[in-house]
Amino acid sequence: MRTVDAFEAKTHLAALLDAVSAGEQITITRHGRPVARLVPPGDRPPANLAHTIEALKQFSQGQTLGGLTVQELRDAGRR
């Protein structure tokens, strides 16, 4: 796996994308610390949008905002 710093990644993004499309994995660092990885896309099928929406609806059942409205929460965050 190749490692490049953020400046080089910004400067040579097109070349890095070519390398990734050929199967290479690249780690991008900032000040020597890894911050991101460029990897080829997996062979996962695209997410089923209808299933995802239904799962979110089920998850939200019974969830509350602590008795506050969205507007009240928004205004409280602006103080």
C-alpha positions in Angstrom: 0.0 0.0 0.0 1.4 3.3 -1.0 1.4 6.4 1.3 1.3 10.0 0.1 1.0 13.2 2.0 -2.0 15.5 1.7 -0.2 18.1 -0.5 0.9 15.4 -3.0 -2.6 13.9 -3.0 -4.0 17.3 -3.9 -1.4 18.0 -6.5 -1.6 14.5 -8.2 -5.2 13.4 -7.6 -5.8 12.3 -11.2 -2.8 10.1 -11.1 -3.7 8.6 -7.7 -7.3 7.9 -9.0 -5.8 6.1 -12.0 -3.7 4.0 -9.6 -6.7 3.2 -7.4 -8.8 2.2 -10.5 -6.0 -0.3 -11.3 -6.5 -1.9 -7.9 -3.9 -0.1 -5.7 -4.8 1.2 -2.2 -3.3 4.5 -1.2 -3.1 6.0 2.3 -3.2 9.8 2.6 -1.3 11.3 5.5 -1.2 14.7 7.2 1.9 15.5 9.2 2.8 11.8 9.0 -0.5 10.6 10.4 -2.9 8.6 8.2 -6.2 10.6 7.6 -7.8 8.8 4.7 -7.5 5.8 2.3 -8.2 5.6 -1.4 -9.5 2.2 -2.3 -11.2 0.7 -5.3 -15.0 0.4 -4.9 -16.1 -3.0 -3.6 -18.3 -5.4 -5.3 -21.2 -4.6 -3.0 -24.6 -4.2 -4.7 -26.1 -0.7 -4.4 -28.3 -0.1 -1.4 -32.0 -0.8 -1.7 -33.4 2.7 -1.2 -36.9 1.6 -0.2 -35.5 -0.8 2.3 -33.3 1.9 3.8 -36.2 4.3 4.1 -38.3 1.7 5.8 -35.5 0.8 8.3 -35.1 4.5 9.2 -38.9 4.8 9.7 -38.8 1.8 12.1 -35.8 3.2 13.9 -37.5 6.6 14.5 -40.6 5.0 16.1 -40.7 6.0 19.8 -37.8 8.5 19.4 -38.4 11.9 20.9 -36.8 15.3 21.1 -37.0 15.5 24.8 -40.4 17.3 24.7 -39.0 20.1 22.6 -39.8 21.1 19.0 -37.2 21.2 16.3 -37.4 25.0 16.3 -36.8 25.2 20.1 -33.7 22.9 19.8 -32.5 25.1 16.9 -32.9 28.3 18.8 -31.2 26.8 21.9 -28.2 25.9 19.8 -28.0 29.6 18.6 -27.6 31.0 22.1 
